[in-house]
Amino acid sequence: MKFTLLAICAILATSFAYENSDIVSARIETCRGCSLNRLPEVKRFVMDDAPKYERVEVNFISGAPPELVLLGENDRELERLPLSQLTRQQCNELVQERGFTKKNKDKEL
């Protein structure tokens, strides 16, 4: 019985899996101050780096912890990844690993 339940969970997990090719865009949701001010590395990523990526937007939501929300077709949420424990470099690597590139003018910098 226990094995069957684990097998069912594994099947369900793979049925909800997606590939980077399923990702259409991303949104970073975070508060503008409060918790973001306590996370200087994440704040620099959100304010300075994130706007330089193609298909990535930043939405400021009062009281929201910083999260990267990966979106598929019709803005369907695919995954929500917390950024609070990451460094600025790790945030950039995460976005790039998910297939996002910098806008043309920012690639030169």
BELDAUR-V800978 format. One record per residue. RES is the residue in one small letter. SS is DSSP state (2 for helix, 1 for strand, 0 for the rest). NEAR is the number of other ideal C-beta (glycine too) atoms within 12 Angstrom. D_CENTER is the distance of its C-alpha to the mean C-alpha in Angstrom with 2 decimals. Layout:
[[RES & SS & NEAR & D_CENTER] [RES & SS & NEAR & D_CENTER]]
This chain:
[[m & 0 & 7 & 36.40] [k & 2 & 8 & 33.71] [f & 2 & 9 & 33.03] [t & 2 & 10 & 32.87] [l & 2 & 11 & 30.28] [l & 2 & 12 & 28.11] [a & 2 & 13 & 28.65] [i & 2 & 14 & 27.70] [c & 2 & 14 & 24.44] [a & 2 & 14 & 23.66] [i & 2 & 13 & 24.56] [l & 2 & 12 & 22.43] [a & 2 & 12 & 19.37] [t & 2 & 12 & 19.99] [s & 2 & 10 & 20.66] [f & 0 & 15 & 17.18] [a & 0 & 13 & 15.62] [y & 0 & 21 & 14.19] [e & 0 & 13 & 14.11] [n & 2 & 20 & 12.01] [s & 2 & 12 & 14.79] [d & 2 & 19 & 13.84] [i & 0 & 29 & 10.61] [v & 0 & 24 & 12.05] [s & 1 & 27 & 9.54] [a & 1 & 37 & 6.27] [r & 1 & 32 & 6.72] [i & 1 & 41 & 6.24] [e & 1 & 31 & 8.81] [t & 1 & 35 & 11.19] [c & 0 & 25 & 14.93] [r & 0 & 20 & 16.76] [g & 0 & 18 & 18.94] [c & 2 & 17 & 19.88] [s & 2 & 25 & 17.24] [l & 2 & 31 & 15.49] [n & 2 & 17 & 18.99] [r & 0 & 15 & 19.28] [l & 0 & 26 & 16.30] [p & 2 & 17 & 17.62] [e & 2 & 24 & 15.38] [v & 2 & 35 & 12.12] [k & 2 & 30 & 14.20] [r & 2 & 22 & 15.27] [f & 2 & 34 & 11.87] [v & 2 & 41 & 11.01] [m & 2 & 24 & 14.59] [d & 2 & 19 & 15.61] [d & 2 & 33 & 13.09] [a & 2 & 38 & 10.20] [p & 2 & 22 & 13.05] [k & 2 & 26 & 14.42] [y & 1 & 31 & 11.98] [e & 0 & 23 & 13.18] [r & 0 & 24 & 11.59] [v & 1 & 35 & 8.95] [e & 1 & 22 & 10.32] [v & 1 & 32 & 10.42] [n & 1 & 24 & 12.08] [f & 1 & 22 & 14.20] [i & 0 & 20 & 15.25] [s & 0 & 14 & 18.08] [g & 0 & 14 & 17.56] [a & 0 & 25 & 13.87] [p & 0 & 25 & 12.15] [p & 0 & 42 & 9.12] [e & 1 & 31 & 5.91] [l & 1 & 42 & 2.35] [v & 1 & 32 & 4.42] [l & 1 & 32 & 5.44] [l & 1 & 27 & 9.04] [g & 0 & 22 & 12.33] [e & 2 & 13 & 15.80] [n & 2 & 9 & 16.99] [d & 2 & 17 & 13.59] [r & 0 & 16 & 13.59] [e & 1 & 23 & 10.62] [l & 1 & 27 & 9.95] [e & 1 & 23 & 7.56] [r & 1 & 18 & 6.15] [l & 1 & 27 & 5.13] [p & 1 & 22 & 7.37] [l & 0 & 36 & 7.71] [s & 0 & 25 & 11.42] [q & 0 & 15 & 13.01] [l & 0 & 26 & 11.65] [t & 0 & 19 & 13.69] [r & 2 & 23 & 13.06] [q & 2 & 15 & 13.70] [q & 2 & 21 & 11.40] [c & 2 & 38 & 8.38] [n & 2 & 29 & 9.92] [e & 2 & 18 & 10.65] [l & 2 & 32 & 7.30] [v & 2 & 37 & 6.43] [q & 2 & 23 & 10.06] [e & 2 & 17 & 10.24] [r & 0 & 31 & 8.25] [g & 0 & 22 & 11.01] [f & 0 & 32 & 10.30] [t & 0 & 19 & 13.39] [k & 1 & 20 & 14.87] [k & 0 & 17 & 17.26] [n & 2 & 11 & 20.83] [k & 2 & 10 & 22.33] [d & 2 & 18 & 19.69] [k & 2 & 11 & 20.18] [e & 0 & 8 & 23.71] [l & 0 & 10 & 22.94]]
